[in-house]
Amino acid sequence: MQKNILQFRQGDVLITAVSSIPKNAKKLALEDGRIVLAHGEVTGHAHAIADVEHVRMLEVDNGIRYLDASMDAFLRHEEHGEIVIPAGRYRVTRQREYSPEAIRNVAD
């Protein structure tokens, strides 16, 4: 039997539920008073969460990022619909694409 995996996608950002966050993950600093998951290279807009009281973003040494939300969070971007992320723990992945020149982040 396959378990349901809770996932959310907004543009080039994929958010996947995890059972735990590594103990060595360190809290990341805020940007302009909000949690920024990714910046858009094309428009300069950002995938961001404004609720910094109940949500924190962490990162481990290898660059993998996580969200820890004690309450539902609202992920916003100027060109995408708002997404409600239920309280929980998540891994944040920047989507990548292949081109003959190189593997690169998806431009949003």
N, C-alpha and C positions, 0 to 999 in steps of 0.2 A: 504494500500500500504506500502511495506517495503522499508525503506531508504537504500541506499548503504552505507556500512561502510568501510571506507578506513583503511586497515590493511596491515601490513608487518610482515614477520617472517624470522628470520635468526637464525637457530639452535634453541636454547632454549629461544630466546628473541622474544616477541610479541610486536609490536608497533601498537597502535590503535588511530586514529584521535579522538580528543575531541574538543568541542566547546570553552572550556576555561580551564585555569589552576587556581587552588585555589589561592586566594590572599596571603594566609599564606605560600605558597611554598617558600623555600629558595634555592638559587643557590648552587650547589655542587662544590667542588673543582675539578680541573683537576688532572689527573693521567698521569705522563710522558708527559705533554703538550697536552693531548687529553681528550675527553669525553669518559669514559668507561661505557658502559651500563651493561656489565656483564663479569666476568672472567670465562674461561673454567676450570673446576676442573680437567679434565683429561689431557689436553694438556698444560694448562697455558696460552693459547692464550686468546685474549680479543675481544669482540664485541665493536668497538670503532669508534668515529667520530673525524677526525683530524681538521675540520674547527671550531675552537673555537671562531672565530670572529662573525660568524652569527648563531651559535647554542649554546644553553645553556641547561644544565640539572638541574632540580629542584626537590626538595623532600619535602613532607609534613610530619608532625610529625608521622603519622602512617606508614611511610616507602614507601608510594606510590610515584613513580618517574614519571616525565614528561620531555618531550623535547619541546623546543620552538625554532623553526628554522625560521629565517627571509629570508633565501634562501635555495634552495635545498641542502641537505646534503648527504654525502656518508658514509654508514655504512659498515665497513670493518671487516673481520675476516680472519685469515690465511687459514682456511679450508672451507670457504663458499664463494660463489660468492658475489661480491659487490652489495649492494642494494641502490638505489637512493630514499631518503625520500623527497618528495616535501615539500616546505616551508609550515609551519603550526604548530599546537600544537598537541601533542601526549602524550598518557599514555604509559609508558614502563612497561611491565609485564614479569617477569621471569616465564617460564613455570614450572609447578610442575607435579609430578607423584605420584601415589599411590603404596606403597609396603606394605606387611603385617606388617613390622616393623614400618613404619612411612610414612607420606606424606613428600616428599622431592623435592628439586629443580632438574630439569632434568640435568644430567651431560652431558656437551658438550665437 
